[in-house]
Every structure is written in structure tokens, then in C-alpha cells.
Amino acid sequence: MRTPWLTLVRLFSIYGLAGWLLSFYHATPAIWLGIEFLILYLAWVGTGAIALAIVGSMGIIGAGVLTSEVPDHLAGVSLPLNQAQVWALMLILSWVWALFVIWKLAFAVRYLRLMGWQRSQVFFIVFLIVNLGLKLGQALELRLL
């Protein structure tokens, strides 16, 4: 049986990687803000927020696609794909990663609530842990640490 603290460590790690990826792709402040709103909503509602969070993440990813160019950071990697195919692959992988992150956060909130934690406790602790993970990932990418 897993413990609540292990769940929080997993969330921290997952969102740390997410923060690193967002910084790696030079996410705009609008994208960061959209992600913050999704995190707030998921941390408060839990699994009931999955559908709307997926729609929101598709909007965020779509906005990121519209405001960015074809990824050129993979130029040194020898792939049997052209730039459009690499762009499409990165888009699909971003969407799959967003689904995974949403799913983990929603079910972590549900699990913590089932463990007897109060709704406000879960909200504040999960929001804090997730944002610390995002900021750590961002700092690692920007080489601030």
C-alpha cells in the first residue's frame, strides 16, 4: 500500500519534469498561466475535473503550437523524419504527457481525500508540491541552480 507522502513525492517529480519540459520549449507566460489555472482546478475538484482539464490542456498545447516554430532543437539528432513529422510527433507526445500529468494529479487528489485529508488541506498541499516541482524543473532548465 502506498503512503500519502510517496504520492506527493511522485507528484513533485512528475511536475518537476513537466516544468523542465515547459522551460525547454520556452513556454510563454500565457501558457504558464493556463497551466496554473488547470492545476488550481484539478487540485480543488480532483477526478471530476479530468474532462475539462484535458480540453484545457488541448487549448494550451494548441496555443503553444500556434505561437512556436517547428522545433529546431532536434536538428543534431539523426531521425528519419522531416521537420513537419518531428513537429507532429512532438505535438502528440506533448498531448500524451499532458494526459499523464492530469491523470496523476487528479487521482492523487482523490487518493489523499480517501485517506481522510480535508479538502482544503489536499488543495493547498497539492498546489504547493506541484508548483514547487514546476519551479524546480524550470530552474534546472534555466540553469539557475
N, C-alpha and C positions, 0 to 999 in steps of 0.2 A: 504494500500500500504506500502510495506516495504521500509526502507531507506537504503542507501548505508552503513551507519555505522552499522546498525543491521546485514547486510550481512557480514561485516568484523568481527564483534564480533562472529557470528556463525562460521566463518572460523577459528578464533582463538581458539574457544572452541573445535571444531572438531579435529583440528590438535594438540591441547593440549592433547586430549585423545589418538590420534594416537602416539604422542611422548611417552606418558606414556606406551602404549602397546608395542611399539618397545623396550623400555628400559626394560620392564617386561620380554620380551622374549630374552633379551640380544642380540639385533641385532648387527651384526658385522659392522665395519666401511665401508665395501664394500656395505652392504645393505643401510646404511645411505646415502652413496654417490649416489647409484642408485635412491633413493627416492628424493634426491636433484635435480638430472637431470630431473626426472619426474615433479617435482614441477616447475622447470625453464621452461620446455617445455609447461606445462599446463598454467602457468601464462602468457606466451607470446602468445600462439595460442588460448587458450580458448576451446570452444566446438569442434573445428576441430581436437583437439589433443586427444579426448576421446579414439578412437580405438587403437592408438599406445600406449597410456598410460596404457590401460588395458593389452595389450600384454606385456609391460614393467613390469607392476606390477605382472603379472603371472611369469615372469622371476625372479623377485626379491623374490617372495614368494617361487618359486621353489628352488632358491639358498639357501634361509633360511631353507627349509626343508632338503636339501642335507647336510647342514653344522650343523644341530642341531640334537639332540636326541629326542626320544619320550618324550613329555612333562611330567615332573615329579612333577610340582608344583600343580597339582590337586590330588596328592596322598592321601591327607587327606579328600578329598571330596568323599562321597559315591555315586558313579554313577553306574548304571547297565551296564557298558561298560568296555571292556578290554582296554589295553593300545593302541592297534592299532586303535580301534574305537575312542578313545579320540583324538589320533593324527589326524585321518581323519576328525573328527568334528572340531578340531582347525584349520586345513587347510582350510576347507570350510568356516568357519566363518571369517578367515583372508582374504580370497578372496572376500567375500561379503562386509566386511568392506572396503577393498581397492576400490571396485567398488563405494561404497557410497562416500568415500573421494574424489575420482577422479571426480565423477559426481558433487559434491558440489563445488569443486574448479573451474571446467570448466564453470559451469553455473554462478558462482559468477563473474568470469571474463567477461562473456558475458553480465550479468546484468549491471555491472559497466560501460562497454563500451556503452551500450544502454542509460545509464544515462548521457552520454556526456563526460565522462572522457577520456582523451587521452590514447593511447595505452601504452606509456612509464610510465605514472602515474599509471595506473592499474597494470602494471607489477611490478614496484618497491614497491608499497604499498602492493599488494597481497603477493609478495615474502617475504617482511618483516614481515607481520602479520602471515603468515603461519609458517615461521621459528621461530618466537617468540613463537608461540603456541607449536611447536615441542620441542623447548628448555625448555620451562616451564614444559611440560609433562615429559621430560627426567629428569629434575632437581627434580621434585616431586617424581619420582620413585627412583632415586638415593639418595633421602633424602638430597639434597643439600640446600633446602630452609627451 
